[in-house]
Amino acid sequence: MNLNERSMDSVCSALCYAMGIEPPEHAASPSKELADYVDSALEGKKADRIFMYNPDAIAEWIADKYPQLMKEADTLTELKLPLCTVMPSVTPVCFATMYTGAQPEVHGIRKYEKPVLKIDTIFDALLRAAKKPVIVAVEKCSIANIFLERDMDYFIYPTYEEANAKAAEIILEDKYDFVVVYNGNYDSAMHKHAPESIEALSELRANSKTFGIFYRLIEKHWRSHNTLIGFAMDHGCHEIDEGSGSHGLDMPEDLNIRHLYRIYPAKKANN
């Protein structure tokens, strides 16, 4: 198994390109594949809404091995973007790179710890451009911690069910320009029971179905917007001894991921 060529640090600038805003200060060059897809799908226009669904630890090899459990995520998206995440391949390091566009040695999180990032992030770039970002996540997770202290809204809940309900409410309200929703249920089950356990695969299926629900809500309630929707995980995983799972190593199973994207163009008023 070879490593994917494109680094995940290319995602941040591509999301900014999609919205027509300047990327964060330290962001790498944008993913050409994602930028080209935006240009083609929107015929040169820009997205005024981005919805990023961030499941945790869904490796490319898992998605390839169990496509029937990824049905909604696969069929509702158009761009399949293979990426190589960063080392160490653990959640705070990887999400810091995803939303700063910077490598770990630049953004400063280089192990499993959750300090508030002090460098420029996509949320800072959005705020400078007078956009309204929001984060919806669960307590103590990386996304709920490392992007704090910005002048934006955060909705942090004890359970994924509560977070997902709030995300649905946010779609219906239609007042935010950039929505990040984190679900770590697959990661939790994978660590406890192994990546291919019944428990973990059930959560993989749940992630895809949850994404499908959000997609359908966006399709109905964001009809007046050019919207980019992403199914964007942080890293992969592998099985370890005694029937449990892990990640963080310099190996394709942990580093290779595949983001899924879909542009949903605005509908004309008479449609």
C-alpha positions as CSV (number, residue, x, y, z in Angstrom):
1,M,0.0,0.0,0.0
2,N,1.5,3.3,-1.1
3,L,1.0,6.7,0.5
4,N,-1.4,9.1,-1.3
5,E,0.6,11.9,-3.0
6,R,-1.5,15.0,-2.0
7,S,-1.1,16.3,1.5
8,M,-4.1,17.2,3.6
9,D,-2.5,20.7,4.1
10,S,-3.9,21.5,0.7
11,V,-7.5,21.4,1.8
12,C,-7.6,24.7,3.8
13,S,-6.6,27.0,1.0
14,A,-9.0,25.1,-1.4
15,L,-11.9,25.7,0.9
16,C,-11.0,29.4,1.1
17,Y,-10.7,29.5,-2.7
18,A,-14.2,28.0,-2.9
19,M,-15.5,30.9,-1.0
20,G,-13.4,33.5,-2.6
21,I,-11.5,34.6,0.5
22,E,-7.8,34.9,1.4
23,P,-6.4,31.7,3.1
24,P,-4.7,31.7,6.5
25,E,-1.2,33.1,6.7
26,H,0.6,29.8,6.8
27,A,-1.7,27.7,4.5
28,A,-0.1,25.5,1.8
29,S,-1.2,25.9,-1.8
30,P,-4.8,24.7,-2.5
31,S,-5.7,21.3,-3.8
32,K,-5.9,21.7,-7.6
33,E,-8.5,18.9,-7.7
34,L,-10.8,20.6,-5.3
35,A,-10.3,24.1,-6.7
36,D,-10.9,22.8,-10.3
37,Y,-14.0,20.9,-9.1
38,V,-15.4,24.1,-7.6
39,D,-14.7,26.1,-10.8
40,S,-16.4,23.4,-12.9
41,A,-19.4,22.8,-10.7
42,L,-20.1,26.5,-10.1
43,E,-19.1,27.7,-13.6
44,G,-16.6,30.1,-12.2
45,K,-18.8,31.4,-9.3
46,K,-18.0,31.0,-5.6
47,A,-19.7,29.1,-2.8
48,D,-21.5,31.2,-0.2
49,R,-22.0,28.2,2.1
50,I,-19.6,25.4,3.2
51,F,-20.8,22.5,5.3
52,M,-17.9,20.3,6.6
53,Y,-18.9,17.0,8.3
54,N,-15.8,15.7,10.1
55,P,-16.0,12.1,11.1
56,D,-13.0,10.7,13.0
57,A,-10.6,8.0,11.9
58,I,-12.3,6.6,8.8
59,A,-9.3,5.2,6.9
60,E,-9.3,5.0,3.1
61,W,-8.8,1.2,3.5
62,I,-11.9,0.9,5.6
63,A,-14.0,2.9,3.1
64,D,-12.7,0.7,0.3
65,K,-13.3,-2.6,2.1
66,Y,-16.9,-1.7,3.3
67,P,-18.4,0.5,0.5
68,Q,-21.9,-0.8,1.4
69,L,-21.5,1.0,4.8
70,M,-20.5,4.3,3.1
71,K,-23.5,4.4,0.7
72,E,-24.8,7.9,1.4
73,A,-21.4,9.5,1.6
74,D,-20.3,7.9,-1.6
75,T,-23.4,8.3,-3.7
76,L,-24.2,11.9,-2.6
77,T,-20.8,13.2,-3.4
78,E,-18.9,13.7,-6.6
79,L,-15.3,14.5,-5.9
80,K,-13.3,11.7,-4.3
81,L,-10.1,13.3,-3.1
82,P,-7.3,10.9,-1.9
83,L,-5.1,12.6,0.7
84,C,-2.2,11.9,3.0
85,T,-2.7,13.3,6.5
86,V,0.2,14.4,8.7
87,M,2.3,12.9,11.4
88,P,1.7,12.0,14.1
89,S,-1.6,10.9,12.7
90,V,-3.6,11.8,15.8
91,T,-6.8,13.9,15.9
92,P,-5.6,17.3,17.2
93,V,-2.5,17.3,15.0
94,C,-4.5,16.4,11.9
95,F,-7.5,18.8,12.4
96,A,-5.1,21.6,13.1
97,T,-3.5,21.0,9.7
98,M,-6.9,20.7,8.0
99,Y,-8.1,24.1,9.2
100,T,-4.8,26.0,9.2
101,G,-3.3,24.5,6.0
102,A,0.0,24.3,7.9
103,Q,2.2,21.3,8.8
104,P,2.5,20.4,12.5
105,E,5.9,22.0,12.9
106,V,4.3,25.3,11.9
107,H,0.9,25.2,13.7
108,G,2.6,23.8,16.8
109,I,0.5,20.8,17.8
110,R,2.9,17.8,17.4
111,K,1.4,15.2,19.8
112,Y,-1.9,14.3,21.3
113,E,-2.7,17.5,23.2
114,K,-5.3,20.2,22.7
115,P,-4.0,23.7,23.2
116,V,-5.8,26.6,21.6
117,L,-4.1,27.4,18.3
118,K,-2.5,30.8,18.2
119,I,-1.6,30.8,14.5
120,D,-4.0,31.9,11.8
121,T,-6.8,29.4,11.0
122,I,-9.5,29.2,8.4
123,F,-11.9,30.6,11.1
124,D,-9.8,33.7,11.4
125,A,-9.7,34.1,7.6
126,L,-13.5,33.7,7.5
127,L,-14.0,36.3,10.2
128,R,-11.7,38.8,8.3
129,A,-13.9,38.3,5.3
130,A,-17.0,39.1,7.3
131,K,-18.2,35.5,7.1
132,K,-20.0,33.6,10.0
133,P,-18.4,30.3,11.0
134,V,-19.7,27.9,13.6
135,I,-18.4,24.7,15.2
136,V,-20.7,22.0,16.5
137,A,-18.9,19.2,18.4
138,V,-18.8,17.1,21.6
139,E,-17.2,18.0,24.9
140,K,-13.4,17.4,25.2
141,C,-12.9,16.6,21.5
142,S,-10.1,18.2,19.7
143,I,-12.2,20.5,17.5
144,A,-14.1,21.7,20.6
145,N,-10.8,22.9,22.1
146,I,-8.1,23.8,19.6
147,F,-10.1,26.5,17.7
148,L,-11.5,28.3,20.7
149,E,-11.1,32.0,21.5
150,R,-12.4,33.3,18.1
151,D,-15.2,35.7,17.8
152,M,-17.6,33.0,16.5
153,D,-20.2,30.6,17.8
154,Y,-19.5,27.2,19.4
155,F,-22.1,24.6,20.3
156,I,-20.5,21.9,22.4
157,Y,-22.6,19.0,23.7
158,P,-22.1,15.9,25.9
159,T,-23.4,13.5,23.1
160,Y,-23.2,13.1,19.4
161,E,-27.0,12.9,19.2
162,E,-27.3,16.4,20.7
163,A,-24.5,17.8,18.5
164,N,-26.2,16.4,15.4
165,A,-29.6,17.7,16.4
166,K,-28.0,21.2,16.8
167,A,-26.3,20.8,13.3
168,A,-29.7,20.1,11.8
169,E,-31.2,23.1,13.5
170,I,-28.3,25.3,12.2
171,I,-29.1,24.1,8.6
172,L,-32.7,25.1,9.1
173,E,-31.8,28.5,10.5
174,D,-29.5,29.2,7.5
175,K,-27.5,32.0,9.1
176,Y,-23.9,30.6,9.1
177,D,-21.6,30.6,6.1
178,F,-19.2,27.9,7.3
179,V,-20.4,25.0,9.4
180,V,-18.1,22.4,11.0
181,V,-19.7,19.3,12.6
182,Y,-17.6,16.7,14.4
183,N,-18.6,13.1,15.0
184,G,-16.0,10.8,16.7
185,N,-18.3,7.8,17.3
186,Y,-16.4,5.5,14.8
187,D,-13.0,6.5,16.4
188,S,-14.3,5.6,19.9
189,A,-15.7,2.2,18.8
190,M,-12.6,1.5,16.8
191,H,-10.2,2.1,19.7
192,K,-12.3,-0.1,22.0
193,H,-13.3,-2.9,19.7
194,A,-11.0,-2.8,16.6
195,P,-11.6,-1.1,13.2
196,E,-13.5,-4.0,11.7
197,S,-15.6,-4.9,14.7
198,I,-19.4,-5.0,14.5
199,E,-19.4,-2.0,16.9
200,A,-17.1,0.1,14.9
201,L,-18.6,-0.8,11.5
202,S,-22.1,0.1,12.9
203,E,-20.7,3.6,13.7
204,L,-19.2,3.8,10.2
205,R,-22.6,3.2,8.8
206,A,-24.1,5.8,11.2
207,N,-21.6,8.4,10.0
208,S,-22.6,7.9,6.4
209,K,-26.3,8.0,7.3
210,T,-25.9,11.1,9.4
211,F,-24.1,12.8,6.5
212,G,-27.0,11.8,4.2
213,I,-29.5,13.4,6.6
214,F,-27.5,16.7,6.6
215,Y,-27.2,16.6,2.8
216,R,-30.9,16.2,2.3
217,L,-31.6,19.1,4.7
218,I,-29.2,21.3,2.9
219,E,-30.6,20.3,-0.5
220,K,-34.1,21.4,0.7
221,H,-33.3,24.4,2.9
222,W,-30.2,26.0,1.3
223,R,-31.7,26.2,-2.1
224,S,-30.7,29.8,-2.6
225,H,-27.0,29.2,-1.9
226,N,-24.1,27.8,-3.8
227,T,-23.0,25.2,-1.3
228,L,-19.9,23.0,-0.9
229,I,-20.5,19.9,1.3
230,G,-17.6,17.9,2.6
231,F,-17.2,14.5,4.3
232,A,-13.8,15.1,5.6
233,M,-12.0,12.8,8.1
234,D,-8.7,13.5,9.9
235,H,-6.7,10.3,9.8
236,G,-7.0,6.5,9.4
237,C,-6.5,3.6,11.7
238,H,-5.2,0.1,12.1
239,E,-5.8,-3.0,14.3
240,I,-3.5,-3.7,17.2
241,D,-3.1,-6.7,19.6
242,E,-5.9,-7.9,21.7
243,G,-8.6,-6.9,19.3
244,S,-8.5,-3.1,19.6
245,G,-7.6,-0.3,17.3
246,S,-5.2,2.6,17.1
247,H,-3.5,5.2,14.9
248,G,-0.7,7.7,15.0
249,L,2.0,5.7,13.1
250,D,3.8,6.5,9.9
251,M,2.0,3.9,7.8
252,P,-0.6,4.0,4.9
253,E,-3.3,2.6,7.1
254,D,-3.1,5.6,9.4
255,L,-2.2,8.2,6.8
256,N,-4.3,7.5,3.8
257,I,-7.7,9.1,3.8
258,R,-10.2,10.1,1.1
259,H,-12.3,13.2,1.5
260,L,-15.6,13.4,-0.3
261,Y,-17.1,16.6,-1.7
262,R,-20.2,17.8,-3.5
263,I,-21.2,21.2,-4.9
264,Y,-24.9,21.9,-4.6
265,P,-25.5,25.0,-6.9
266,A,-28.2,27.5,-6.0
267,K,-31.6,26.8,-7.5
268,K,-33.4,29.5,-9.5
269,A,-36.4,31.0,-7.8
270,N,-38.9,29.2,-10.1
271,N,-37.3,25.8,-9.6
